[in-house]
Structures are given as C-alpha cells and as structure tokens.
Amino acid sequence: MFTPPPPRFMEIHMTKTTFALALLALAGLTEAASASASCTAHPKAEWLSEEAMKAKVAAMGYQKIKTFKTSGDCYEIYGFTKDGKRAEVYFDTKTGDVVKSSVE
C-alpha cells in the first residue's frame, strides 16, 4: 500500500522546483536581453534609408551580409568583417553609428 510522503517533504520539494524554474526563466531572460541592443528611438522620417544604410555598412568593411533587418529601433546585420570574422552588428537608424557589435 502506498504511503504518501510527509507534508514537510512535499513543501521542500516544491520550493526546490520553484527555485529551479525561476533560475531557468532568469537565464532565458538574460540571454534574450543580451541578444539585442538598446538604440535611441528616432521618428521614421529621420531614419537613414535602407539603401543608404547598406552603403554605409559596406563602406565600414562589412561584407557577405546574410541578413539586414530592422530590429526595434536599430538596423541589424549578420555578416562578416573585412577580416572574414562573423559579425552581428546593431546600428543607430538615424546616424548609422554602431550601437553594439559581436565579432567572432
């Protein structure tokens, strides 16, 4: 016959489970937050056009751009540096300045 565990055991088990889930959620939020950049919001009328931004990106030496997109208030690219290193770069939409860069 099954005897249920004492109530204190269940309380400790639930506390550990809740703590573990909270840590996992926090790790996920940290990873998501580190993946994007905080760009200054500008009115769309003040943004560099995609063509102008692509030209600026090329002039900076980025090449083989696999992805060029708008990410929130940033332009974002995935491509390679002139040295052939993989790059993920976020740019200010008005000035074209680099806001965040990750180069491997």
N, C-alpha and C positions, 0 to 999 in steps of 0.2 A: 504494500500500500504506500502511496506517495505522501510524504510529509512535507508541507511547504516550508521553505526556509524561514528563519525568524525575521520579523519585520525590520530589525536593525540592519540585517544583511542586505535586504532589498533597498533600503534607504542609501546605504553606502554605494551599492552597485549603480543606482540611478544617478547619484552625484558624480561618480566617475564617468559614466556615459555622457552626462550633460556636459561635463568639463571637456571631454574629448571632442564632442561635437562642436563646442564653442571654439576650441583651438583650430579645428579644421576650417570652420567658417572664417575665422580671423585670417588664417593663412591664405584662403582664397581671396579675401578682400585685399590683402596686402599685395598679392600677385597681380590682381586686376588693377590696383592703383598704380603699381609700378610700371604697368604696360603702357599707360597713356601719359600725356604731358598736359600741363596747365598753360594754355595760351590765352592771351588777352582777347576779349571779345571785341570785335570791331563790326560796325554796320557793313552788311554785304556790299554796299556800294563802294566802300573803301578798300575792299579786298583786291589783291593782285589777281588778274585773270589766271585761269589755269595755264594758258599758253605762256604768259609772262613768267609764271612761277616755274613751269617746266624748263624754260630757257635759263632762268636763274639757277635752278638745280644743276643743269648741265654745265653752266659756267663755273659752278663750285667744284666741279670734277666728279660728281656722282654719275654713274653710268649703269647700263643694263637695268634700268628701273623696271622691276616686275610689277609694282603696284604704286599708283599715285592716287591718293584719295583725300577727301575732306574728313577729318576726324574731330568732331566737335567744333572748336574754334581754331583748329590747326589744319595745315596741309601736312600730309604724312606720306612718306615714301618708304619703299622697301627696294633696295638695290645694292649697288656696290660702290666702294670708293675708287678713286683713280689707282689705288694700290691693289685693287682686287679683293678688298675685305668686305664682308657682308655688312650692310648698314640699314638701320631703321632710324629715320630722322623725322622730327616734327619741326615745322616751320611756322612762324607768325604769318597769318594770312594777309596782313597789311604791308609789313616791311620785308617779308621773306627771310628774316633772320632765323637762325637755328635756335630753337627753344630747348630741344632735348635730342640727344644723339646716342645711339648704341651701336658700336662698331665691334665686330668680332674678327 
